[in-house]
């Protein structure tokens, strides 16, 4: 085993590490044995000298150490192959309902800084930290050997890599990657374009919620899919017999892909509108257009807790507008993908919006991310996607 430098942490931090929390912040470190380079593997010790685990360090990052394991072992091919195989096994049941799923979800799969999504025979990879960057050749070798993909495409997050002192480039890392990839999900088909899509290509975390929301659709429903991206929710609603579906998004690229997905599934009575969701809601109300199901799945309104209050106000405004467009007995699905906004925050915004509009609401369901985005109790940050399914009383 290669000799690693030591990082000494506070006693309070030692307890967090042994309980499984994978991050060590700069102010929790007492000493580093020698100056360590970004991404270098280190041994973690308590103040009294007790061994705590293995991680990698980056002095440039506020999250200075990310923990791999609490065992005293090498971080080598055997280690990575074991983690990838374990992650594959966790997703085994999903292969019965979809050809696309998140294979590795960073810290929640004990591989901090690494995200891998599978789209049929292809992988989209995010290598977002200096520690994982150092392991890049080994990671790719393990993925090729374990998954045997036809191609691997890099979709690393620039905002994360810049904090780590890393440049970002999207490119093919292995094999070939076509311009479009066909995936299936609960019988619906979608085109994914890795080279022009948001994130790693498709919002896989909403898979289960797309199905659950669609279960409330009845023949003759008019459906509004706000922040629709490439049309996941609306297409499942159309499959259930909706009379009409309207996709609203600010991205022309996303709406073009939504239109392709509509044609691919041979659906009718589907329209797209390139618009800001807040503006669209006001215009629809002025024109007297109403709906039986509305989906609100916005991008993150709060990147930090400091912006939480403004995010909750934005949700209140959105939900109020949607309730005015919703027919009596209609259903509203509202989501937040921000860790800073809690389920209680969404409930509070919904309660105030019901007061604003004179509506009464029933909570039909609580909605979370699908199982390929694991939620670990010892990693609070792993729960980020929350939603409510609400019914407006007649």
Secondary structure, 3 states (H helix, E strand, C coil): CCCCEEEEECHHHHHHHHCCCCEEEHHHEEEECCCCCCCEEEEEECCCCCEEEEEEECCCCCEEEEEEECCCCCCCHHHHHHHHHHHHHHCHHHHHCECEEEEEEHHHHCCCCEEEEEECCEEEEEECCHHHHHCHHHHHHHHHHHHCCCEEEECCCHHHHHHCCCCCCCEEEEECCCCCEEEEECCEEEEECCCCCCCCCCCHHHHHHHHHHHCCCCCCCEEEEECCCCCHHHHHHHHCCCCEEEEEECCHHHHHHHHHHHHHCCCCCEEEEECCHHHHHHHHHHCCCCEEEEEEECCCCCCCHHHHHHHHHHHHHHHHHHHHHEEEEEEEEEEECCCCCCHHHHHHHHHHHHHHHCCCEEEEEEEECCCCCCCCCCCHHHCCCEEEEEEECC
